[in-house]
Amino acid sequence: MLIGLLQGIAVFYYWTWFIWPFVFVYSLVHAITSLVKDDKASTRPTLVASISLFIILAGLTAPNFD
């Protein structure tokens, strides 16, 4: 079941591969700068960075499941 989910995410990644590296880098930099600047940093950029990294890694490892 989870392998099928990863393959579905991989198909989504194959169609939108050009977006996810930029989303990951932008949200990671935003999370780090908000953590350094503010005492109360938001967790939203961290969650976006982790989800985009998950989508990138699912797209890279899904061809190995065949």
Secondary structure in CASP SS format (residue, H / E / C, confidence):
PFRMAT SS
TARGET T0000
AUTHOR 0000-0000-0000
METHOD secondary structure of the structure
MODEL  1
M C 1.00
L H 1.00
I H 1.00
G H 1.00
L H 1.00
L H 1.00
Q H 1.00
G H 1.00
I H 1.00
A H 1.00
V H 1.00
F H 1.00
Y H 1.00
Y H 1.00
W H 1.00
T C 1.00
W C 1.00
F C 1.00
I C 1.00
W H 1.00
P H 1.00
F H 1.00
V H 1.00
F H 1.00
V H 1.00
Y H 1.00
S H 1.00
L H 1.00
V H 1.00
H H 1.00
A H 1.00
I H 1.00
T H 1.00
S H 1.00
L H 1.00
V H 1.00
K H 1.00
D C 1.00
D C 1.00
K C 1.00
A C 1.00
S C 1.00
T C 1.00
R H 1.00
P H 1.00
T H 1.00
L H 1.00
V H 1.00
A H 1.00
S H 1.00
I H 1.00
S H 1.00
L H 1.00
F H 1.00
I H 1.00
I H 1.00
L H 1.00
A H 1.00
G H 1.00
L H 1.00
T H 1.00
A H 1.00
P H 1.00
N H 1.00
F H 1.00
D C 1.00
END
